[in-house]
Amino acid sequence: MEPNKRFELARRCPLLRQAEKATPLRIKTLKFGLNKVDVDNTRYQIGLHREANEGRSDLEWDDDYRDVDKDGFPVRMPGMAVLPGDLSLNSSNQKLKKYIRQDAYERNNEKKKDLEWDLGSRSLELQMQDISQEECNKKTNIIKTSLIAFECLKNNTPLPYETFAKFTIRNSTGQTVHRFEYDKPLFHMVKYLTTCFFEGRKHPIIVNNLSTDALLHQPIRLPPGVRFHVNNWNATSHFASVYAALKPVLTESSVPFKKLELALLPYMSDELNHPVIQSAQRLIIKPVKMEDPSNIMWYLLKFPNPVIGIYANKAQLRMNHIDQWVDHRKRNGWGIGKRLEVYYVEDWIRDIVYDDIYGRSEKDGNRRAFINIPGGRIVFKIGQTIGKRRLFCILADCVQE
């Protein structure tokens, strides 16, 4: 049975909960984000709901999923608290510590200046865009509403609205919203949610695809004792610290991962020798802030994984980089059966790069290019679109002659 149906059945029928917990749970996609959990095609999210006082129909808000204080200002600290069972992914990050220590009034004052600038300039900007007047007015009202907290604090007057916590369940068939009294930080409600889902399982939870890439600085809220067997992991950019936090809840059989997606930052070179990265059967690299495109080739030559994929564009992966990669294969060998996958968001960029490769290589009758290497050849071909994001790719397979 689909996991979300199991959760709902256990909620409605307490007599079935023990049997449900004893049956192995399989999840196709599990993703943790800001006060939210995605299980397959369903998103569970905790946020804020505001209701204007009578006579204030001019107030409008964007969706808000962060805690606020009694004066209506966003607060960051409560979401960083770590409870038993939680996984603290990157609590040592110095930038975050500096942000937390920064004086609250100073931050609010900076925010007020930004909002006032938005109010003066964005209204004209919005009117120049191709949007309706109604939508333009709504966006302007949202900015004006954001400034009210500053005025109320300055004048020592109460806020003209009430704040509640809300629980949203959203899937392909629609969404359901429940409203609660906002008397505790939002992460306590997330903790309660994951406890209902995962606590007391008799078997490790089998997760085909786990994603933590949206969670860079926020703990994952979990009950004590939970265990996951993960096949594919879309990891964050701070790999070493995140894996160390995640390891206690992973089964030993999770490693090596079948697929590991990794966002690489320029300062991450020390982490690249991590045995978990180099043991993944399929390693997908997402370069971030690459000032020197040649760094990409350095990454490609670094990893020994059987399949290496990389997100690129024409500026990042040009023909001279392909030449360097081929020369490296010729000198050092790549290993028969290994593959490089280069992903492009636009098919025309992929086709331009492939035409460069095709023009410099030998060809066969199926519009495939190949370059001979000791003991075999590297075969280049255009891949099909993959996944929901419509990525286009060039595939390079090292095959035996």
Contacts in CASP RR format, 6 or more apart in sequence:
PFRMAT RR
TARGET T0000
AUTHOR 0000-0000-0000
METHOD contacts of the structure
MODEL  1
MEPNKRFELARRCPLLRQAEKATPLRIKTLKFGLNKVDVDNTRYQIGLHR
EANEGRSDLEWDDDYRDVDKDGFPVRMPGMAVLPGDLSLNSSNQKLKKYI
RQDAYERNNEKKKDLEWDLGSRSLELQMQDISQEECNKKTNIIKTSLIAF
ECLKNNTPLPYETFAKFTIRNSTGQTVHRFEYDKPLFHMVKYLTTCFFEG
RKHPIIVNNLSTDALLHQPIRLPPGVRFHVNNWNATSHFASVYAALKPVL
TESSVPFKKLELALLPYMSDELNHPVIQSAQRLIIKPVKMEDPSNIMWYL
LKFPNPVIGIYANKAQLRMNHIDQWVDHRKRNGWGIGKRLEVYYVEDWIR
DIVYDDIYGRSEKDGNRRAFINIPGGRIVFKIGQTIGKRRLFCILADCVQ
E
1 9 0 8 1.000
2 40 0 8 1.000
3 25 0 8 1.000
3 26 0 8 1.000
3 27 0 8 1.000
3 39 0 8 1.000
3 40 0 8 1.000
4 39 0 8 1.000
4 40 0 8 1.000
4 41 0 8 1.000
4 42 0 8 1.000
4 171 0 8 1.000
6 20 0 8 1.000
6 23 0 8 1.000
6 25 0 8 1.000
7 39 0 8 1.000
7 196 0 8 1.000
7 197 0 8 1.000
9 16 0 8 1.000
9 20 0 8 1.000
10 16 0 8 1.000
10 17 0 8 1.000
10 20 0 8 1.000
10 21 0 8 1.000
11 196 0 8 1.000
21 200 0 8 1.000
21 201 0 8 1.000
21 202 0 8 1.000
22 202 0 8 1.000
24 203 0 8 1.000
24 206 0 8 1.000
25 201 0 8 1.000
25 203 0 8 1.000
25 205 0 8 1.000
25 206 0 8 1.000
26 205 0 8 1.000
26 206 0 8 1.000
26 208 0 8 1.000
27 39 0 8 1.000
27 40 0 8 1.000
27 205 0 8 1.000
27 206 0 8 1.000
27 207 0 8 1.000
27 208 0 8 1.000
28 40 0 8 1.000
28 208 0 8 1.000
28 209 0 8 1.000
29 38 0 8 1.000
29 39 0 8 1.000
29 40 0 8 1.000
29 207 0 8 1.000
29 208 0 8 1.000
29 209 0 8 1.000
29 211 0 8 1.000
30 37 0 8 1.000
30 38 0 8 1.000
30 39 0 8 1.000
30 207 0 8 1.000
30 209 0 8 1.000
30 210 0 8 1.000
30 211 0 8 1.000
30 228 0 8 1.000
31 37 0 8 1.000
31 38 0 8 1.000
31 210 0 8 1.000
31 211 0 8 1.000
31 212 0 8 1.000
31 214 0 8 1.000
32 38 0 8 1.000
32 211 0 8 1.000
32 212 0 8 1.000
32 214 0 8 1.000
32 215 0 8 1.000
32 220 0 8 1.000
32 221 0 8 1.000
33 214 0 8 1.000
33 215 0 8 1.000
33 218 0 8 1.000
34 65 0 8 1.000
34 66 0 8 1.000
34 214 0 8 1.000
34 215 0 8 1.000
34 218 0 8 1.000
35 45 0 8 1.000
35 46 0 8 1.000
35 47 0 8 1.000
35 65 0 8 1.000
35 66 0 8 1.000
35 186 0 8 1.000
35 187 0 8 1.000
35 189 0 8 1.000
35 190 0 8 1.000
36 43 0 8 1.000
36 44 0 8 1.000
36 45 0 8 1.000
36 46 0 8 1.000
36 65 0 8 1.000
36 190 0 8 1.000
37 43 0 8 1.000
37 44 0 8 1.000
37 45 0 8 1.000
37 190 0 8 1.000
37 193 0 8 1.000
37 194 0 8 1.000
37 197 0 8 1.000
38 44 0 8 1.000
38 211 0 8 1.000
39 197 0 8 1.000
41 171 0 8 1.000
41 172 0 8 1.000
42 169 0 8 1.000
42 170 0 8 1.000
42 171 0 8 1.000
43 168 0 8 1.000
43 169 0 8 1.000
43 170 0 8 1.000
43 171 0 8 1.000
44 167 0 8 1.000
44 168 0 8 1.000
44 169 0 8 1.000
44 193 0 8 1.000
45 65 0 8 1.000
45 167 0 8 1.000
45 168 0 8 1.000
45 170 0 8 1.000
46 65 0 8 1.000
46 165 0 8 1.000
46 166 0 8 1.000
46 167 0 8 1.000
46 168 0 8 1.000
46 186 0 8 1.000
46 189 0 8 1.000
46 190 0 8 1.000
46 193 0 8 1.000
47 63 0 8 1.000
47 64 0 8 1.000
47 65 0 8 1.000
47 165 0 8 1.000
47 166 0 8 1.000
47 167 0 8 1.000
47 168 0 8 1.000
47 186 0 8 1.000
48 64 0 8 1.000
48 65 0 8 1.000
48 66 0 8 1.000
48 68 0 8 1.000
48 163 0 8 1.000
48 164 0 8 1.000
48 165 0 8 1.000
48 166 0 8 1.000
48 182 0 8 1.000
48 186 0 8 1.000
49 163 0 8 1.000
49 164 0 8 1.000
49 165 0 8 1.000
49 166 0 8 1.000
49 177 0 8 1.000
49 179 0 8 1.000
50 59 0 8 1.000
50 61 0 8 1.000
50 64 0 8 1.000
50 161 0 8 1.000
50 162 0 8 1.000
50 163 0 8 1.000
50 164 0 8 1.000
51 161 0 8 1.000
51 162 0 8 1.000
51 164 0 8 1.000
52 59 0 8 1.000
52 160 0 8 1.000
52 161 0 8 1.000
53 160 0 8 1.000
53 161 0 8 1.000
53 162 0 8 1.000
56 160 0 8 1.000
56 161 0 8 1.000
58 141 0 8 1.000
58 144 0 8 1.000
58 145 0 8 1.000
59 141 0 8 1.000
59 145 0 8 1.000
59 148 0 8 1.000
59 160 0 8 1.000
59 161 0 8 1.000
60 138 0 8 1.000
60 141 0 8 1.000
60 142 0 8 1.000
60 145 0 8 1.000
61 142 0 8 1.000
61 145 0 8 1.000
62 142 0 8 1.000
65 186 0 8 1.000
66 74 0 8 1.000
66 75 0 8 1.000
66 76 0 8 1.000
66 186 0 8 1.000
67 74 0 8 1.000
67 75 0 8 1.000
67 78 0 8 1.000
67 79 0 8 1.000
67 185 0 8 1.000
67 186 0 8 1.000
68 74 0 8 1.000
68 75 0 8 1.000
68 163 0 8 1.000
69 75 0 8 1.000
71 149 0 8 1.000
71 152 0 8 1.000
71 153 0 8 1.000
71 159 0 8 1.000
72 149 0 8 1.000
72 159 0 8 1.000
72 163 0 8 1.000
73 104 0 8 1.000
73 108 0 8 1.000
73 149 0 8 1.000
73 153 0 8 1.000
75 104 0 8 1.000
76 99 0 8 1.000
76 100 0 8 1.000
77 100 0 8 1.000
78 185 0 8 1.000
78 186 0 8 1.000
78 187 0 8 1.000
79 185 0 8 1.000
79 186 0 8 1.000
79 187 0 8 1.000
79 218 0 8 1.000
79 219 0 8 1.000
80 91 0 8 1.000
80 100 0 8 1.000
80 217 0 8 1.000
80 218 0 8 1.000
80 219 0 8 1.000
81 185 0 8 1.000
81 187 0 8 1.000
81 219 0 8 1.000
82 88 0 8 1.000
82 91 0 8 1.000
82 219 0 8 1.000
83 191 0 8 1.000
83 221 0 8 1.000
84 224 0 8 1.000
85 222 0 8 1.000
85 223 0 8 1.000
85 224 0 8 1.000
85 225 0 8 1.000
85 226 0 8 1.000
86 191 0 8 1.000
86 219 0 8 1.000
86 220 0 8 1.000
86 221 0 8 1.000
86 222 0 8 1.000
87 219 0 8 1.000
87 220 0 8 1.000
87 222 0 8 1.000
87 245 0 8 1.000
87 246 0 8 1.000
87 248 0 8 1.000
87 249 0 8 1.000
88 219 0 8 1.000
88 245 0 8 1.000
89 212 0 8 1.000
89 215 0 8 1.000
89 216 0 8 1.000
89 217 0 8 1.000
89 218 0 8 1.000
89 219 0 8 1.000
89 220 0 8 1.000
89 236 0 8 1.000
89 238 0 8 1.000
89 241 0 8 1.000
89 242 0 8 1.000
89 245 0 8 1.000
89 246 0 8 1.000
90 96 0 8 1.000
90 216 0 8 1.000
90 217 0 8 1.000
90 236 0 8 1.000
90 238 0 8 1.000
90 241 0 8 1.000
90 242 0 8 1.000
90 245 0 8 1.000
91 219 0 8 1.000
92 241 0 8 1.000
93 217 0 8 1.000
93 238 0 8 1.000
96 217 0 8 1.000
108 150 0 8 1.000
112 147 0 8 1.000
112 150 0 8 1.000
115 143 0 8 1.000
115 146 0 8 1.000
115 147 0 8 1.000
116 147 0 8 1.000
118 143 0 8 1.000
119 140 0 8 1.000
119 143 0 8 1.000
119 144 0 8 1.000
119 147 0 8 1.000
122 139 0 8 1.000
122 140 0 8 1.000
122 143 0 8 1.000
123 136 0 8 1.000
123 140 0 8 1.000
126 135 0 8 1.000
126 136 0 8 1.000
126 139 0 8 1.000
126 140 0 8 1.000
127 133 0 8 1.000
127 136 0 8 1.000
129 136 0 8 1.000
148 159 0 8 1.000
148 160 0 8 1.000
149 159 0 8 1.000
151 157 0 8 1.000
152 158 0 8 1.000
152 159 0 8 1.000
152 160 0 8 1.000
163 182 0 8 1.000
164 179 0 8 1.000
164 180 0 8 1.000
164 181 0 8 1.000
164 182 0 8 1.000
165 179 0 8 1.000
165 180 0 8 1.000
165 181 0 8 1.000
165 182 0 8 1.000
165 186 0 8 1.000
165 189 0 8 1.000
166 177 0 8 1.000
166 178 0 8 1.000
166 179 0 8 1.000
166 180 0 8 1.000
167 177 0 8 1.000
167 178 0 8 1.000
167 180 0 8 1.000
167 189 0 8 1.000
167 193 0 8 1.000
168 175 0 8 1.000
168 176 0 8 1.000
168 177 0 8 1.000
168 178 0 8 1.000
169 175 0 8 1.000
169 176 0 8 1.000
169 177 0 8 1.000
170 176 0 8 1.000
180 189 0 8 1.000
187 219 0 8 1.000
187 221 0 8 1.000
190 221 0 8 1.000
191 221 0 8 1.000
191 223 0 8 1.000
193 221 0 8 1.000
194 221 0 8 1.000
194 222 0 8 1.000
194 223 0 8 1.000
195 223 0 8 1.000
198 205 0 8 1.000
198 222 0 8 1.000
198 223 0 8 1.000
198 226 0 8 1.000
199 223 0 8 1.000
199 225 0 8 1.000
199 226 0 8 1.000
200 223 0 8 1.000
200 225 0 8 1.000
200 226 0 8 1.000
201 226 0 8 1.000
201 227 0 8 1.000
204 227 0 8 1.000
204 228 0 8 1.000
204 229 0 8 1.000
204 251 0 8 1.000
205 226 0 8 1.000
205 227 0 8 1.000
205 228 0 8 1.000
205 229 0 8 1.000
206 228 0 8 1.000
206 229 0 8 1.000
206 231 0 8 1.000
207 228 0 8 1.000
207 229 0 8 1.000
207 230 0 8 1.000
207 231 0 8 1.000
208 231 0 8 1.000
208 232 0 8 1.000
209 231 0 8 1.000
209 232 0 8 1.000
209 233 0 8 1.000
209 234 0 8 1.000
210 228 0 8 1.000
210 230 0 8 1.000
210 232 0 8 1.000
210 233 0 8 1.000
210 234 0 8 1.000
211 233 0 8 1.000
211 234 0 8 1.000
212 220 0 8 1.000
212 233 0 8 1.000
212 234 0 8 1.000
212 235 0 8 1.000
212 236 0 8 1.000
212 242 0 8 1.000
212 246 0 8 1.000
213 234 0 8 1.000
213 235 0 8 1.000
213 236 0 8 1.000
213 237 0 8 1.000
213 261 0 8 1.000
213 263 0 8 1.000
215 236 0 8 1.000
216 236 0 8 1.000
216 237 0 8 1.000
216 238 0 8 1.000
220 245 0 8 1.000
220 246 0 8 1.000
222 249 0 8 1.000
225 249 0 8 1.000
226 249 0 8 1.000
227 249 0 8 1.000
227 250 0 8 1.000
227 251 0 8 1.000
228 249 0 8 1.000
228 250 0 8 1.000
228 251 0 8 1.000
228 254 0 8 1.000
229 250 0 8 1.000
229 251 0 8 1.000
229 253 0 8 1.000
229 254 0 8 1.000
230 250 0 8 1.000
230 254 0 8 1.000
230 257 0 8 1.000
231 254 0 8 1.000
231 257 0 8 1.000
231 258 0 8 1.000
231 259 0 8 1.000
232 257 0 8 1.000
232 258 0 8 1.000
232 259 0 8 1.000
232 260 0 8 1.000
232 261 0 8 1.000
233 257 0 8 1.000
233 259 0 8 1.000
233 260 0 8 1.000
233 261 0 8 1.000
234 261 0 8 1.000
235 242 0 8 1.000
235 243 0 8 1.000
235 260 0 8 1.000
235 261 0 8 1.000
235 262 0 8 1.000
235 263 0 8 1.000
236 242 0 8 1.000
236 263 0 8 1.000
237 262 0 8 1.000
237 263 0 8 1.000
237 264 0 8 1.000
237 265 0 8 1.000
237 268 0 8 1.000
237 288 0 8 1.000
239 262 0 8 1.000
239 268 0 8 1.000
239 271 0 8 1.000
239 274 0 8 1.000
239 276 0 8 1.000
239 277 0 8 1.000
240 271 0 8 1.000
240 274 0 8 1.000
243 274 0 8 1.000
243 276 0 8 1.000
255 276 0 8 1.000
255 279 0 8 1.000
256 276 0 8 1.000
256 279 0 8 1.000
256 280 0 8 1.000
256 281 0 8 1.000
257 276 0 8 1.000
257 279 0 8 1.000
257 280 0 8 1.000
257 281 0 8 1.000
258 280 0 8 1.000
258 281 0 8 1.000
258 282 0 8 1.000
259 280 0 8 1.000
259 281 0 8 1.000
259 282 0 8 1.000
259 283 0 8 1.000
259 284 0 8 1.000
260 276 0 8 1.000
260 277 0 8 1.000
260 280 0 8 1.000
260 282 0 8 1.000
260 283 0 8 1.000
260 284 0 8 1.000
261 284 0 8 1.000
261 286 0 8 1.000
262 277 0 8 1.000
262 283 0 8 1.000
262 284 0 8 1.000
262 285 0 8 1.000
262 286 0 8 1.000
263 286 0 8 1.000
263 288 0 8 1.000
264 285 0 8 1.000
264 286 0 8 1.000
264 287 0 8 1.000
264 288 0 8 1.000
264 299 0 8 1.000
265 288 0 8 1.000
265 289 0 8 1.000
266 289 0 8 1.000
266 290 0 8 1.000
266 291 0 8 1.000
266 295 0 8 1.000
271 277 0 8 1.000
272 278 0 8 1.000
272 299 0 8 1.000
272 302 0 8 1.000
272 303 0 8 1.000
277 283 0 8 1.000
277 303 0 8 1.000
278 303 0 8 1.000
278 304 0 8 1.000
278 305 0 8 1.000
279 305 0 8 1.000
280 305 0 8 1.000
281 305 0 8 1.000
281 306 0 8 1.000
281 307 0 8 1.000
282 305 0 8 1.000
282 306 0 8 1.000
282 307 0 8 1.000
282 308 0 8 1.000
282 309 0 8 1.000
283 303 0 8 1.000
283 305 0 8 1.000
283 307 0 8 1.000
283 308 0 8 1.000
283 309 0 8 1.000
284 309 0 8 1.000
284 310 0 8 1.000
284 311 0 8 1.000
284 341 0 8 1.000
285 299 0 8 1.000
285 300 0 8 1.000
285 303 0 8 1.000
285 308 0 8 1.000
285 309 0 8 1.000
285 310 0 8 1.000
285 311 0 8 1.000
286 310 0 8 1.000
286 311 0 8 1.000
287 295 0 8 1.000
287 296 0 8 1.000
287 299 0 8 1.000
287 310 0 8 1.000
287 311 0 8 1.000
287 312 0 8 1.000
287 316 0 8 1.000
290 296 0 8 1.000
290 316 0 8 1.000
293 315 0 8 1.000
293 316 0 8 1.000
293 317 0 8 1.000
293 318 0 8 1.000
293 321 0 8 1.000
294 321 0 8 1.000
296 310 0 8 1.000
296 312 0 8 1.000
296 316 0 8 1.000
296 317 0 8 1.000
296 321 0 8 1.000
297 321 0 8 1.000
297 324 0 8 1.000
297 325 0 8 1.000
299 310 0 8 1.000
300 308 0 8 1.000
300 310 0 8 1.000
300 325 0 8 1.000
300 340 0 8 1.000
301 325 0 8 1.000
301 328 0 8 1.000
306 337 0 8 1.000
306 338 0 8 1.000
306 339 0 8 1.000
307 338 0 8 1.000
307 339 0 8 1.000
307 340 0 8 1.000
307 341 0 8 1.000
308 338 0 8 1.000
308 339 0 8 1.000
308 340 0 8 1.000
308 341 0 8 1.000
309 340 0 8 1.000
309 341 0 8 1.000
309 342 0 8 1.000
309 343 0 8 1.000
310 317 0 8 1.000
310 340 0 8 1.000
310 341 0 8 1.000
310 342 0 8 1.000
310 343 0 8 1.000
311 343 0 8 1.000
312 342 0 8 1.000
312 343 0 8 1.000
312 344 0 8 1.000
313 344 0 8 1.000
313 345 0 8 1.000
313 349 0 8 1.000
314 349 0 8 1.000
314 352 0 8 1.000
314 353 0 8 1.000
317 342 0 8 1.000
317 353 0 8 1.000
318 353 0 8 1.000
318 356 0 8 1.000
319 353 0 8 1.000
319 356 0 8 1.000
319 357 0 8 1.000
319 360 0 8 1.000
322 353 0 8 1.000
322 356 0 8 1.000
322 357 0 8 1.000
323 360 0 8 1.000
325 340 0 8 1.000
326 371 0 8 1.000
326 373 0 8 1.000
326 378 0 8 1.000
329 373 0 8 1.000
329 378 0 8 1.000
329 398 0 8 1.000
330 373 0 8 1.000
330 374 0 8 1.000
333 373 0 8 1.000
333 374 0 8 1.000
334 373 0 8 1.000
334 378 0 8 1.000
334 398 0 8 1.000
335 398 0 8 1.000
336 375 0 8 1.000
336 376 0 8 1.000
336 398 0 8 1.000
336 399 0 8 1.000
336 400 0 8 1.000
337 397 0 8 1.000
337 398 0 8 1.000
337 399 0 8 1.000
337 400 0 8 1.000
338 397 0 8 1.000
338 398 0 8 1.000
339 395 0 8 1.000
339 396 0 8 1.000
339 397 0 8 1.000
339 398 0 8 1.000
340 395 0 8 1.000
340 396 0 8 1.000
341 393 0 8 1.000
341 394 0 8 1.000
341 395 0 8 1.000
341 396 0 8 1.000
342 350 0 8 1.000
342 353 0 8 1.000
342 393 0 8 1.000
342 394 0 8 1.000
342 396 0 8 1.000
343 386 0 8 1.000
343 391 0 8 1.000
343 392 0 8 1.000
343 393 0 8 1.000
344 350 0 8 1.000
344 353 0 8 1.000
344 391 0 8 1.000
344 392 0 8 1.000
344 393 0 8 1.000
344 394 0 8 1.000
345 389 0 8 1.000
345 390 0 8 1.000
345 391 0 8 1.000
345 392 0 8 1.000
346 392 0 8 1.000
347 385 0 8 1.000
347 392 0 8 1.000
349 392 0 8 1.000
350 382 0 8 1.000
350 392 0 8 1.000
350 393 0 8 1.000
350 394 0 8 1.000
351 382 0 8 1.000
353 394 0 8 1.000
354 369 0 8 1.000
354 380 0 8 1.000
354 382 0 8 1.000
354 394 0 8 1.000
357 369 0 8 1.000
357 380 0 8 1.000
357 394 0 8 1.000
358 367 0 8 1.000
358 369 0 8 1.000
358 380 0 8 1.000
359 369 0 8 1.000
360 369 0 8 1.000
361 369 0 8 1.000
361 370 0 8 1.000
361 371 0 8 1.000
361 380 0 8 1.000
362 369 0 8 1.000
362 370 0 8 1.000
362 371 0 8 1.000
362 372 0 8 1.000
363 369 0 8 1.000
363 370 0 8 1.000
364 370 0 8 1.000
366 381 0 8 1.000
367 381 0 8 1.000
367 382 0 8 1.000
368 379 0 8 1.000
368 380 0 8 1.000
368 381 0 8 1.000
369 379 0 8 1.000
369 380 0 8 1.000
369 381 0 8 1.000
370 377 0 8 1.000
370 378 0 8 1.000
370 379 0 8 1.000
370 380 0 8 1.000
371 377 0 8 1.000
371 378 0 8 1.000
371 380 0 8 1.000
372 401 0 8 1.000
373 398 0 8 1.000
375 400 0 8 1.000
375 401 0 8 1.000
376 398 0 8 1.000
376 399 0 8 1.000
376 400 0 8 1.000
376 401 0 8 1.000
377 398 0 8 1.000
377 399 0 8 1.000
377 401 0 8 1.000
378 396 0 8 1.000
378 397 0 8 1.000
378 398 0 8 1.000
378 399 0 8 1.000
379 396 0 8 1.000
379 397 0 8 1.000
379 398 0 8 1.000
379 399 0 8 1.000
380 394 0 8 1.000
380 395 0 8 1.000
380 396 0 8 1.000
381 394 0 8 1.000
381 395 0 8 1.000
381 397 0 8 1.000
382 392 0 8 1.000
382 393 0 8 1.000
382 394 0 8 1.000
382 395 0 8 1.000
383 392 0 8 1.000
383 393 0 8 1.000
383 394 0 8 1.000
383 395 0 8 1.000
384 393 0 8 1.000
385 391 0 8 1.000
385 392 0 8 1.000
386 393 0 8 1.000
END
